[in-house]
Each structure stands twice: as C-alpha cells, then as structure tokens.
Amino acid sequence: MSVLVEFAIFPTDKGESVSAYVSRVLRMFKEGEIPYRLTPMGTVFETETMDEALGLIGKAYAELAPDCRRVYVTATFDIRQGLSNRMEGKIASIEEKIGKVAS
C-alpha cells in the first residue's frame, strides 16, 4: 500500500515568520528514513500504512508542542492499494507525457 501525504504544520502564535519552527519538523524527516519532498507550501511524504503516516504527523506536532500554544495543521492523503514509490512514479508519469518538469 502507498499512503501519499501532503501536509503543512506551523505555529500561529509565533509571529509572521515561522521557518525556525518548520525547520524543526523538517529535521525530523531529514534524519529519518521516510521519503519526503519539501515544497514552498508544505511537505509531501510517502509511507506504507495509514498508521505510519498519522504517526509522523503526530511526531511533527510533538516537535512544536513544547513551546507553541497554537499549531495549525493541514493534511491531504492519497491512499492506494498494491503500489509503492508513487511519490516518484507520479512525477515520472507526467514527465513521460510532457518531458522534464521543474522540481
């Protein structure tokens, strides 16, 4: 199974720029083994189970909870049985049709 997740998480009580807080969450992904891709508006990652995906979102929240009184989270899931490596595969499918795209 493939669970693709696009999510954003940030504190709403820390002012206009929150990159220091978002960086704490991204460090968790960088040091882990889950494939991920940072975008200007969020992060995309892929797991094999929904429990694993929800666990990572919980860990992301735990990175901010100690000193953030209010945290905003959005998440979009694309769950598909019988496939894996869709984070790369979906891009490859488009590139087969139109050529290389910006990453």
Secondary structure, 3 states (H helix, E strand, C coil): CEEEEEEEEEECCCCCCCHHHHHHHHHHHHHCCCCEEEECCEEEEEECCHHHHHHHHHHHHHHHCCCCCCEEEEEEEEEECCCCCHHHHHHHHHHHHHCCCCC
